[in-house]
Amino acid sequence: MRQRQTALLCMGLLLATGAAFGQSFSGSVASRMGWWCQSGNFDPRSQYVTGKISGKVGDQENPSAQYQAELRVGYDPAAGGTSVDMRETWIKAFLGPMDLSVGKQLVSWGTTDVFTPVDVVNPRDFTLPPESLDEKIPLTMLRSVINGDGLVVDLVAVPFFTESIAPGSRWRSAVSLPSGVVPTVTLEKPGDRTGNMQFGGRLQKSFDIAQGADLAFSVFDGRETTATADVRVTPGTPPAVEIDERYRRFLMTGFDGAFAFVDGILLKSEMSYTTYDGTSPLKPDTDCASTEGLIGWEYTILEGVKTIGEYDAVWDNDGGNGSWTRTALLILSGDIGSRFSYKLTGGYNLDGSEFLAPLIAYTLADGLVFETKAYAFWGETSTKYGQWRDNDVIEMSVKYSF
């Protein structure tokens, strides 16, 4: 309720600002449709229509403030339900070297393109899990960005907790229990109180190294947006199974950097170290630490053909033993003429599974773009991408900007 009131207040401020100053504005309308395409069957998945407006206050070349409002209407054919969500809706004041904004916002930390270990501020929409890296959920927050001489300081304070949107049943592995066993599930969800506030910051500095370099340090004190389950089994006939789900508090520290070299070569790196439940970062308790690191590059190999590569490694303190997940990814993208563009993404996990995601976009007219995107998965059912091998999907979207 408190989040809704804050969001409505922000919307009211936006409308009042636009009415009071009579500023010109821009915006867009987008529609997205999708179908599962297994064995020749084309079953519809969730459909969306999104509308967005934005504008400036004062001199358009040197504004004193900026605002944006975004609304998305969704329809799930399987459940027959309709949803209405307020997306990015905020107002920003330009106060000399500082930009101060309040409202529902998206924060993007880090330098890499796909795997982003330090980008932990916003929860994710796992409705389509392979898109979760791009589908972030806006949060009501206060944000301050200070720009100096080659230095950027980004500070955020998030007063309300918002969980990620869980994937549907077809994306989750089935859990089998012995006959007669009915687990007792308890979910501990954080309430809106001062002790649950999340906050953090990112310090980025530019250096005159090679053709240019950016280095950054990030820290964020927050809560997991997906619940962690603790399972207890009491012997008996049948045994009693208790599952406690909770959103753990965590502290993330991270580093990222980008280095530009001659011939257009750009090297990127990112690393995060996370501890949970107030455990010591130097000697974390069992299951209370994880780390993720990656290296990547960006390089144009032919005229108009850009390549992006990433190698990502994640380590979880699994029961004190530790386990690794390693994934390699390659992206080819470019333009064909003035209207066609393409992007081909392929990923390979070292457990033997892989995925392919082609995308084609066509500009029909000024401001009107049609896009088609698909996902296909391979591998054994026990692997990262193989578990989704029956979930191949195709999407189409149309976006008009004005």
C-alpha positions as CSV (number, residue, x, y, z in Angstrom):
1,M,0.0,0.0,0.0
2,R,2.8,2.4,0.9
3,Q,4.6,1.7,-2.4
4,R,1.4,2.4,-4.3
5,Q,0.8,5.7,-2.5
6,T,4.4,6.7,-3.3
7,A,4.0,5.8,-7.0
8,L,0.7,7.7,-7.2
9,L,2.3,10.7,-5.6
10,C,5.1,10.6,-8.2
11,M,2.6,10.3,-11.0
12,G,0.7,13.3,-9.6
13,L,3.9,15.3,-9.4
14,L,4.7,14.5,-13.1
15,L,1.3,15.5,-14.3
16,A,1.3,18.7,-12.2
17,T,4.7,19.6,-13.5
18,G,3.7,19.1,-17.2
19,A,0.5,21.1,-16.7
20,A,2.2,23.9,-14.8
21,F,5.1,24.4,-17.3
22,G,3.4,23.3,-20.5
23,Q,6.6,21.6,-21.7
24,S,6.8,19.5,-24.9
25,F,7.2,15.8,-24.4
26,S,8.0,12.6,-26.2
27,G,7.1,9.0,-25.7
28,S,6.5,5.6,-27.2
29,V,4.0,2.8,-27.4
30,A,5.1,-0.8,-27.7
31,S,3.3,-4.2,-28.0
32,R,4.9,-7.6,-27.5
33,M,3.4,-11.0,-28.3
34,G,4.9,-14.5,-28.0
35,W,4.2,-18.2,-28.7
36,W,5.7,-21.5,-27.5
37,C,6.7,-23.4,-30.6
38,Q,7.4,-27.0,-29.6
39,S,6.5,-29.9,-31.9
40,G,4.7,-27.6,-34.4
41,N,2.4,-26.2,-31.7
42,F,2.1,-22.4,-31.4
43,D,0.6,-21.8,-27.9
44,P,0.4,-18.1,-26.9
45,R,2.3,-16.7,-23.9
46,S,1.9,-13.4,-22.1
47,Q,1.2,-10.3,-24.2
48,Y,2.1,-6.8,-23.3
49,V,1.3,-3.2,-24.3
50,T,3.5,-0.5,-22.9
51,G,3.1,3.3,-23.1
52,K,5.7,5.9,-22.0
53,I,5.9,9.7,-22.0
54,S,8.9,11.9,-21.0
55,G,9.6,15.5,-21.0
56,K,11.8,18.4,-19.8
57,V,11.1,21.4,-17.6
58,G,12.6,24.8,-18.5
59,D,15.0,25.4,-21.3
60,Q,15.0,22.3,-23.6
61,E,18.8,22.6,-24.2
62,N,19.6,23.2,-20.5
63,P,16.6,21.9,-18.5
64,S,16.1,22.3,-14.8
65,A,14.2,19.0,-14.5
66,Q,13.1,16.0,-16.4
67,Y,10.2,13.5,-15.9
68,Q,9.0,10.2,-17.2
69,A,5.9,8.0,-16.8
70,E,5.5,4.5,-18.1
71,L,2.5,2.1,-17.9
72,R,2.3,-1.5,-19.0
73,V,-0.8,-3.7,-19.5
74,G,-0.3,-7.4,-19.7
75,Y,-2.5,-10.4,-20.5
76,D,-1.7,-14.0,-19.8
77,P,-3.7,-16.3,-22.1
78,A,-3.1,-19.4,-20.0
79,A,-4.4,-17.9,-16.8
80,G,-6.9,-15.5,-18.5
81,G,-5.7,-12.7,-16.2
82,T,-4.9,-9.1,-17.0
83,S,-2.3,-6.9,-15.1
84,V,-1.6,-3.2,-15.0
85,D,1.9,-2.1,-13.8
86,M,3.4,1.3,-13.4
87,R,6.9,1.0,-14.7
88,E,9.6,3.7,-14.8
89,T,7.9,6.7,-13.4
90,W,10.1,9.4,-11.9
91,I,11.1,13.0,-11.7
92,K,14.7,14.3,-11.8
93,A,16.1,17.7,-10.8
94,F,19.4,18.9,-12.2
95,L,21.2,20.7,-9.4
96,G,24.6,21.7,-10.8
97,P,26.9,18.7,-10.8
98,M,24.2,16.5,-9.1
99,D,21.2,14.9,-10.6
100,L,18.6,14.1,-7.9
101,S,15.7,11.8,-8.8
102,V,12.8,10.1,-7.0
103,G,10.2,7.6,-8.1
104,K,10.2,4.1,-9.7
105,Q,13.6,3.7,-11.4
106,L,16.0,1.3,-13.0
107,V,19.6,1.2,-12.0
108,S,22.3,-0.3,-14.3
109,W,25.7,-0.8,-12.6
110,G,28.7,-2.5,-14.3
111,T,30.3,-2.4,-17.7
112,T,29.6,-5.8,-19.2
113,D,26.7,-6.5,-21.6
114,V,24.9,-9.8,-20.6
115,F,26.3,-11.2,-17.3
116,T,26.4,-8.3,-14.8
117,P,27.6,-9.4,-11.3
118,V,27.4,-6.0,-9.7
119,D,24.0,-5.0,-11.2
120,V,22.0,-6.1,-8.1
121,V,19.8,-3.2,-7.2
122,N,16.6,-4.0,-9.1
123,P,14.7,-7.3,-8.9
124,R,14.1,-9.4,-12.1
125,D,11.2,-10.6,-14.0
126,F,11.8,-14.3,-14.5
127,T,8.6,-14.9,-16.6
128,L,10.9,-15.8,-19.4
129,P,14.1,-16.7,-17.6
130,P,16.6,-16.2,-20.4
131,E,15.3,-12.6,-20.7
132,S,15.7,-11.9,-17.0
133,L,19.0,-10.1,-17.5
134,D,17.1,-7.4,-19.4
135,E,13.7,-7.6,-17.7
136,K,14.3,-5.6,-14.5
137,I,11.6,-4.4,-12.2
138,P,11.6,-0.6,-11.4
139,L,11.9,0.2,-7.7
140,T,10.7,3.2,-5.8
141,M,13.9,4.9,-4.7
142,L,15.8,8.1,-4.0
143,R,18.9,8.4,-6.3
144,S,21.7,10.9,-6.5
145,V,24.3,11.0,-9.3
146,I,27.2,13.4,-8.9
147,N,29.4,14.1,-11.9
148,G,32.9,15.5,-11.4
149,D,36.1,15.7,-13.4
150,G,36.2,12.2,-14.8
151,L,34.5,11.0,-11.6
152,V,30.9,9.7,-11.2
153,V,29.3,8.9,-7.8
154,D,25.9,7.1,-7.9
155,L,24.1,6.7,-4.6
156,V,20.7,4.9,-4.1
157,A,18.3,4.4,-1.2
158,V,15.4,1.9,-1.6
159,P,12.8,2.2,1.2
160,F,10.5,-0.7,0.2
161,F,11.1,-4.4,-0.5
162,T,10.0,-5.8,-3.9
163,E,10.5,-9.5,-4.8
164,S,11.4,-10.8,-8.3
165,I,8.6,-12.3,-10.4
166,A,9.0,-16.1,-10.2
167,P,9.2,-18.2,-13.4
168,G,6.1,-20.3,-14.4
169,S,5.8,-24.0,-13.7
170,R,7.1,-25.0,-17.1
171,W,10.5,-23.3,-16.3
172,R,10.9,-25.0,-12.9
173,S,12.2,-28.5,-12.3
174,A,9.7,-30.8,-10.7
175,V,10.4,-31.9,-7.1
176,S,9.4,-35.4,-6.3
177,L,8.6,-36.4,-2.7
178,P,7.9,-39.9,-1.2
179,S,4.3,-41.0,-1.2
180,G,2.3,-39.5,1.7
181,V,4.8,-36.7,2.4
182,V,3.2,-33.2,2.4
183,P,5.8,-30.5,3.1
184,T,5.0,-27.6,5.5
185,V,6.1,-24.3,3.8
186,T,6.7,-21.1,5.7
187,L,7.5,-17.9,3.9
188,E,9.1,-15.0,5.7
189,K,8.6,-11.8,3.7
190,P,10.3,-8.6,4.8
191,G,7.9,-5.8,5.9
192,D,8.1,-2.1,5.1
193,R,10.2,-0.8,8.0
194,T,13.3,1.2,8.4
195,G,15.4,-1.9,9.1
196,N,14.6,-3.3,5.7
197,M,15.8,-0.3,3.8
198,Q,18.4,-1.1,1.0
199,F,21.1,1.3,0.1
200,G,24.4,1.4,-1.8
201,G,26.7,3.3,-4.1
202,R,29.0,3.1,-7.1
203,L,32.2,5.2,-7.6
204,Q,33.5,5.3,-11.2
205,K,36.7,7.0,-12.3
206,S,38.1,7.6,-15.8
207,F,41.8,7.2,-16.5
208,D,44.1,8.1,-19.4
209,I,45.3,4.6,-19.9
210,A,45.8,3.1,-23.4
211,Q,42.9,4.7,-25.4
212,G,40.9,5.3,-22.2
213,A,39.8,3.3,-19.2
214,D,37.0,3.3,-16.7
215,L,37.3,1.7,-13.3
216,A,34.5,1.4,-10.7
217,F,33.9,0.1,-7.2
218,S,30.3,-0.8,-6.0
219,V,28.8,-1.7,-2.7
220,F,25.2,-2.6,-2.0
221,D,23.5,-3.6,1.3
222,G,20.1,-5.2,0.4
223,R,17.9,-8.3,0.4
224,E,17.7,-11.2,-2.0
225,T,14.7,-10.8,-4.3
226,T,14.2,-14.5,-4.6
227,A,13.6,-16.6,-1.5
228,T,16.2,-19.1,-0.3
229,A,14.8,-22.3,1.1
230,D,16.0,-24.2,4.2
231,V,14.8,-27.8,4.4
232,R,14.4,-29.8,7.6
233,V,13.5,-33.5,7.6
234,T,12.2,-35.2,10.8
235,P,12.4,-39.0,10.6
236,G,9.1,-40.8,10.9
237,T,6.4,-42.7,8.9
238,P,6.0,-40.7,6.8
239,P,8.9,-38.3,7.5
240,A,8.0,-34.6,8.3
241,V,9.4,-32.1,5.8
242,E,9.6,-28.4,6.8
243,I,10.6,-25.8,4.3
244,D,11.4,-22.3,5.5
245,E,11.7,-19.7,2.7
246,R,13.2,-16.3,3.5
247,Y,14.8,-13.3,1.7
248,R,18.3,-13.1,3.1
249,R,20.1,-9.9,3.8
250,F,23.3,-9.6,1.8
251,L,26.3,-7.3,1.3
252,M,27.7,-7.1,-2.2
253,T,31.1,-5.5,-3.1
254,G,32.1,-5.4,-6.7
255,F,34.7,-4.1,-9.2
256,D,34.3,-3.5,-12.9
257,G,36.4,-1.9,-15.6
258,A,36.6,-1.3,-19.3
259,F,39.8,-0.7,-21.3
260,A,39.9,0.7,-24.8
261,F,42.9,-0.2,-27.1
262,V,43.9,0.6,-30.6
263,D,42.0,-0.9,-33.6
264,G,38.7,-0.5,-31.6
265,I,39.3,-3.4,-29.2
266,L,37.5,-2.9,-25.9
267,L,38.2,-5.3,-23.0
268,K,35.8,-5.6,-20.1
269,S,35.9,-7.2,-16.7
270,E,33.5,-7.5,-13.7
271,M,33.6,-9.2,-10.3
272,S,31.4,-9.4,-7.2
273,Y,31.7,-11.0,-3.8
274,T,28.6,-11.4,-1.7
275,T,28.0,-12.5,1.9
276,Y,24.6,-13.2,3.5
277,D,22.9,-12.8,6.9
278,G,25.7,-10.6,8.4
279,T,28.3,-13.4,8.1
280,S,32.0,-12.4,8.1
281,P,33.3,-11.7,4.6
282,L,36.7,-13.1,5.6
283,K,35.3,-16.3,7.0
284,P,31.7,-16.8,5.9
285,D,29.4,-19.4,7.4
286,T,28.2,-22.4,5.4
287,D,26.0,-21.4,2.4
288,C,26.6,-17.7,3.2
289,A,28.9,-16.6,0.4
290,S,29.2,-16.4,-3.4
291,T,31.3,-14.8,-5.9
292,E,31.0,-14.1,-9.7
293,G,33.6,-12.9,-12.2
294,L,33.8,-12.5,-15.9
295,I,35.9,-11.2,-18.7
296,G,34.8,-10.0,-22.1
297,W,35.5,-8.1,-25.2
298,E,33.9,-6.0,-27.8
299,Y,35.4,-5.7,-31.3
300,T,34.2,-4.9,-34.8
301,I,35.6,-7.7,-37.0
302,L,34.1,-6.5,-40.3
303,E,32.5,-3.3,-41.5
304,G,29.3,-3.0,-39.5
305,V,29.7,-6.5,-37.8
306,K,30.3,-6.2,-34.1
307,T,31.3,-9.1,-31.8
308,I,30.8,-9.3,-28.0
309,G,32.2,-12.2,-26.1
310,E,31.9,-13.0,-22.4
311,Y,33.1,-15.8,-20.1
312,D,31.3,-15.9,-16.8
313,A,32.1,-18.0,-13.7
314,V,30.0,-18.3,-10.5
315,W,31.0,-19.9,-7.3
316,D,28.5,-20.7,-4.5
317,N,29.6,-21.9,-1.0
318,D,27.3,-24.9,-1.4
319,G,27.4,-26.7,2.0
320,G,30.9,-25.6,2.6
321,N,32.2,-27.5,-0.4
322,G,31.6,-24.9,-3.1
323,S,30.3,-25.4,-6.7
324,W,31.0,-23.7,-10.0
325,T,28.8,-22.6,-12.9
326,R,30.7,-21.5,-16.0
327,T,29.2,-20.1,-19.2
328,A,30.7,-18.8,-22.4
329,L,28.7,-16.4,-24.7
330,L,29.1,-14.8,-28.1
331,I,27.1,-12.1,-29.8
332,L,27.2,-11.0,-33.4
333,S,25.3,-7.9,-34.4
334,G,25.1,-5.4,-37.2
335,D,23.0,-3.6,-39.8
336,I,22.0,-4.5,-43.3
337,G,21.2,-1.3,-45.2
338,S,19.4,1.5,-43.4
339,R,16.4,-0.5,-42.2
340,F,17.4,-4.0,-41.2
341,S,19.4,-4.9,-38.1
342,Y,20.3,-8.3,-36.6
343,K,21.7,-9.8,-33.4
344,L,22.6,-13.5,-32.9
345,T,23.4,-14.6,-29.3
346,G,24.8,-18.0,-28.5
347,G,25.6,-19.4,-25.1
348,Y,27.4,-22.6,-23.9
349,N,27.5,-23.8,-20.4
350,L,30.3,-26.1,-19.3
351,D,27.8,-28.7,-18.2
352,G,27.2,-29.4,-21.9
353,S,24.0,-27.3,-22.5
354,E,23.6,-24.4,-24.9
355,F,21.1,-21.9,-26.2
356,L,20.7,-19.8,-29.3
357,A,18.8,-16.5,-29.6
358,P,18.4,-14.8,-33.0
359,L,16.9,-11.3,-33.3
360,I,15.9,-9.4,-36.4
361,A,14.6,-5.8,-36.4
362,Y,13.1,-3.8,-39.3
363,T,12.4,-0.1,-39.3
364,L,9.1,0.4,-41.1
365,A,9.1,4.2,-40.9
366,D,10.5,7.0,-38.7
367,G,9.9,5.9,-35.1
368,L,8.2,2.6,-36.1
369,V,10.2,-0.6,-35.5
370,F,9.1,-4.3,-35.9
371,E,11.2,-6.9,-34.1
372,T,11.2,-10.7,-34.1
373,K,13.1,-12.7,-31.5
374,A,13.4,-16.4,-30.7
375,Y,15.0,-18.8,-28.1
376,A,16.1,-22.4,-28.6
377,F,17.7,-24.7,-25.9
378,W,19.7,-27.9,-26.1
379,G,21.2,-30.3,-23.5
380,E,20.3,-33.0,-20.9
381,T,17.4,-32.2,-18.6
382,S,19.7,-32.0,-15.7
383,T,21.8,-29.1,-17.2
384,K,21.3,-25.4,-17.0
385,Y,19.8,-24.8,-20.5
386,G,18.8,-28.4,-21.2
387,Q,16.1,-28.2,-18.5
388,W,14.4,-25.7,-20.9
389,R,14.7,-27.7,-24.1
390,D,10.9,-28.1,-24.3
391,N,10.4,-24.3,-24.0
392,D,11.5,-22.9,-27.3
393,V,9.7,-19.6,-27.8
394,I,9.3,-16.9,-30.5
395,E,8.3,-13.3,-29.8
396,M,7.2,-10.4,-32.0
397,S,7.0,-6.8,-31.0
398,V,6.1,-3.4,-32.5
399,K,7.3,-0.1,-31.1
400,Y,6.3,3.4,-32.1
401,S,8.2,6.4,-30.8
402,F,7.1,10.0,-31.1
